[in-house]
Amino acid sequence: MSVAKILKDHGLDPLDDYRSKWEKWAGTFKDEMWAMDFFYTHLRNGSEVVVLLVCDTFTKEILTVKAFEGRLFLDSFWVAGTLVEIFTRLKRQPLKLVHDSDSLFKGQTRRMLAVSEIKRLRIPPRYPTMNCYAERSLQSVKFELINHVRVETVEEIQRLLDDYQTWFNEYRAHQTLDGMTPAEFAAGKRIADVITIDDVRKMRLESVEFADGKLTGYRWVEEDKAA
């Protein structure tokens, strides 16, 4: 077996392009490349819950973070359907999608991506750092939310994950995005522009709670609207 075939079998076509290795595995504009991965958690009754996360590697947006109860009943049809839901809801899709070699990313998922003309970038075994964007977002979800809760139902954990996605995209500033939120960066403009002292005197800082108060965001509101 040649080196070229081994590389191709793992999604690394040596003739694909001549960009640096890192440039090939990192999006350089919005929707050039998305990344996806799973993590696992449990309900209070011990039932296992699988959580799929999909993110844009350039804007750092979490595009979905979706829970499924019962690992044994999960299949590639669910993964493919979740991706189609994102395409439909956001009216956008990536040029490339990076993922690991999990069997859930084969079968119907692979077929759907081929039909949608989305290039699959499958990372080699035992190299999770090549999917660092999804891995980093997964760690944020676990450290900032999931590790602090133990809920009764998958519906409840999905509600918390939806809140987390909103907070992460619209309120959580990122140092790598020059202090902008992923939503601001994706839109190409800052929502919180520089304002004058007179404007500040007409407004007040309001806190916004998410996930039953476990997460907090802040926004400026006019005094009359705040009242």
C-alpha positions as CSV (number, residue, x, y, z in Angstrom):
1,M,0.0,0.0,0.0
2,S,1.5,3.3,-1.1
3,V,1.9,6.4,1.2
4,A,-0.4,8.3,-1.2
5,K,-3.2,5.7,-0.8
6,I,-2.9,5.7,3.0
7,L,-3.2,9.5,3.0
8,K,-6.2,9.4,0.7
9,D,-7.9,6.8,2.9
10,H,-7.7,9.2,5.8
11,G,-8.9,12.3,3.9
12,L,-5.4,13.7,3.1
13,D,-5.1,13.8,-0.6
14,P,-1.5,14.8,-1.4
15,L,-2.5,16.3,-4.7
16,D,-5.5,18.2,-3.3
17,D,-3.7,21.6,-2.9
18,Y,-0.4,23.1,-1.8
19,R,-1.4,25.2,1.1
20,S,0.3,24.6,4.5
21,K,-1.0,21.7,6.6
22,W,-2.5,24.1,9.1
23,E,-4.2,26.2,6.4
24,K,-5.8,23.2,4.9
25,W,-7.3,22.2,8.3
26,A,-8.5,25.7,9.3
27,G,-11.2,27.8,7.6
28,T,-10.0,31.2,6.4
29,F,-13.5,32.6,5.7
30,K,-17.1,32.1,6.9
31,D,-18.6,28.7,5.8
32,E,-15.3,27.5,4.2
33,M,-15.1,24.8,6.8
34,W,-17.3,23.5,9.6
35,A,-16.3,20.9,12.2
36,M,-18.3,18.4,14.2
37,D,-17.8,16.0,17.0
38,F,-19.6,14.2,19.9
39,F,-19.4,14.0,23.6
40,Y,-21.3,12.0,26.2
41,T,-23.1,12.8,29.4
42,H,-25.7,11.2,31.7
43,L,-29.2,11.9,33.1
44,R,-29.9,11.5,36.8
45,N,-31.3,8.0,36.1
46,G,-28.0,7.0,34.5
47,S,-29.3,7.0,30.9
48,E,-26.5,8.0,28.5
49,V,-27.0,11.1,26.4
50,V,-25.0,11.8,23.2
51,V,-24.4,15.5,22.3
52,L,-23.4,16.5,18.7
53,L,-21.8,19.8,18.2
54,V,-21.2,21.5,14.9
55,C,-19.2,24.8,14.6
56,D,-17.8,27.2,12.0
57,T,-14.0,27.0,12.3
58,F,-13.6,30.7,11.2
59,T,-16.3,32.5,13.0
60,K,-16.2,30.2,16.0
61,E,-20.1,30.0,16.0
62,I,-21.7,27.0,17.5
63,L,-24.2,26.1,14.7
64,T,-25.9,23.4,16.7
65,V,-25.4,21.5,19.9
66,K,-28.0,18.7,19.9
67,A,-28.7,15.9,22.5
68,F,-29.9,12.4,21.8
69,E,-30.8,9.9,24.5
70,G,-29.7,6.3,24.1
71,R,-26.3,5.8,22.4
72,L,-27.3,2.3,21.1
73,F,-30.2,3.7,19.0
74,L,-28.2,6.5,17.4
75,D,-27.3,6.2,13.7
76,S,-26.0,8.1,10.8
77,F,-29.6,9.0,9.7
78,W,-29.9,11.2,12.8
79,V,-26.6,12.9,12.2
80,A,-27.4,13.6,8.5
81,G,-30.9,14.9,9.5
82,T,-29.3,17.2,12.0
83,L,-27.0,18.7,9.4
84,V,-29.9,19.2,7.0
85,E,-31.7,21.0,9.8
86,I,-28.8,23.4,10.1
87,F,-28.6,24.0,6.4
88,T,-32.3,24.8,6.3
89,R,-32.4,27.0,9.4
90,L,-29.4,29.1,8.6
91,K,-29.7,28.9,4.8
92,R,-26.0,28.2,4.5
93,Q,-23.7,25.2,4.3
94,P,-19.9,24.7,4.3
95,L,-17.6,23.9,1.5
96,K,-15.8,21.3,3.8
97,L,-16.7,19.4,7.0
98,V,-14.0,18.0,9.2
99,H,-14.8,15.1,11.5
100,D,-13.2,11.9,13.0
101,S,-13.6,8.3,11.9
102,D,-16.7,7.6,14.0
103,S,-19.1,5.2,12.3
104,L,-21.9,7.8,12.8
105,F,-20.1,10.0,10.3
106,K,-20.3,7.3,7.6
107,G,-23.3,5.8,5.9
108,Q,-26.2,8.2,5.4
109,T,-24.0,11.1,6.7
110,R,-21.4,10.5,4.0
111,R,-24.1,10.1,1.3
112,M,-25.8,13.4,2.3
113,L,-22.6,15.3,2.2
114,A,-21.7,13.9,-1.2
115,V,-25.2,14.9,-2.6
116,S,-24.7,18.4,-1.1
117,E,-21.2,18.6,-2.7
118,I,-19.6,19.2,0.7
119,K,-16.1,17.8,0.9
120,R,-15.4,15.5,3.9
121,L,-12.1,16.0,5.8
122,R,-11.6,13.0,8.0
123,I,-8.9,13.3,10.5
124,P,-6.4,10.4,10.9
125,P,-6.9,8.1,13.9
126,R,-5.5,9.3,17.2
127,Y,-5.0,12.9,16.0
128,P,-7.9,14.8,17.8
129,T,-5.9,18.0,17.6
130,M,-6.6,18.2,13.9
131,N,-10.2,18.7,14.9
132,C,-9.2,21.3,17.5
133,Y,-12.1,23.7,16.8
134,A,-14.8,21.2,17.6
135,E,-12.8,19.8,20.5
136,R,-12.3,23.3,22.0
137,S,-16.0,24.1,21.7
138,L,-17.0,20.8,23.2
139,Q,-14.7,21.5,26.2
140,S,-16.3,24.9,26.7
141,V,-19.8,23.4,26.7
142,K,-18.7,20.8,29.3
143,F,-16.7,23.0,31.6
144,E,-19.1,26.0,31.5
145,L,-22.4,24.1,31.7
146,I,-22.7,20.3,31.5
147,N,-20.3,19.6,34.3
148,H,-22.5,21.7,36.7
149,V,-25.9,20.1,36.0
150,R,-27.6,16.7,36.3
151,V,-31.0,16.8,34.8
152,E,-34.0,14.4,34.6
153,T,-34.8,14.3,30.9
154,V,-33.1,14.8,27.5
155,E,-35.6,17.6,26.8
156,E,-34.4,19.5,29.8
157,I,-30.7,19.1,28.8
158,Q,-31.6,20.2,25.3
159,R,-33.2,23.4,26.7
160,L,-30.0,24.2,28.6
161,L,-27.9,23.5,25.5
162,D,-30.1,25.8,23.4
163,D,-29.6,28.5,26.0
164,Y,-25.8,27.9,26.0
165,Q,-25.7,28.2,22.2
166,T,-27.4,31.6,22.4
167,W,-25.1,32.8,25.2
168,F,-22.0,31.5,23.5
169,N,-22.7,33.0,20.1
170,E,-24.3,36.4,21.1
171,Y,-22.8,37.3,24.6
172,R,-19.5,35.5,25.1
173,A,-16.7,37.6,23.8
174,H,-13.7,35.8,22.3
175,Q,-10.1,36.9,22.6
176,T,-9.2,35.3,19.2
177,L,-12.0,37.4,17.6
178,D,-10.6,40.7,19.0
179,G,-13.2,40.8,21.7
180,M,-16.2,40.2,19.5
181,T,-18.8,37.6,19.9
182,P,-19.1,34.9,17.2
183,A,-22.3,36.5,16.0
184,E,-20.7,39.9,15.7
185,F,-17.7,38.4,13.9
186,A,-19.9,36.4,11.5
187,A,-21.9,39.6,10.7
188,G,-18.6,41.5,10.1
189,K,-19.4,44.3,12.6
190,R,-19.4,45.0,16.3
191,I,-22.8,45.3,17.9
192,A,-21.4,47.2,20.9
193,D,-20.0,50.3,19.2
194,V,-18.1,53.1,20.9
195,I,-20.6,55.4,22.6
196,T,-20.3,58.9,24.2
197,I,-20.6,59.7,27.9
198,D,-24.0,61.4,27.2
199,D,-25.3,58.2,25.6
200,V,-24.1,56.2,28.6
201,R,-26.0,58.4,31.0
202,K,-29.2,57.6,29.1
203,M,-28.6,53.9,29.4
204,R,-27.9,51.2,31.9
205,L,-26.1,47.9,31.9
206,E,-28.6,45.0,32.1
207,S,-27.7,41.4,32.9
208,V,-29.3,38.6,31.0
209,E,-29.5,35.1,32.5
210,F,-29.3,31.8,30.6
211,A,-29.6,28.1,31.6
212,D,-31.5,28.9,34.8
213,G,-29.0,31.5,35.9
214,K,-25.9,29.4,35.4
215,L,-24.8,31.7,32.6
216,T,-24.9,35.5,32.5
217,G,-24.6,38.0,29.6
218,Y,-24.7,41.8,29.7
219,R,-26.2,44.4,27.3
220,W,-26.8,48.2,27.2
221,V,-30.5,49.3,27.3
222,E,-32.1,52.7,27.3
223,E,-33.5,53.7,30.6
224,D,-37.1,54.0,29.4
225,K,-37.0,50.5,27.8
226,A,-35.4,49.1,30.9
227,A,-38.2,50.5,33.0
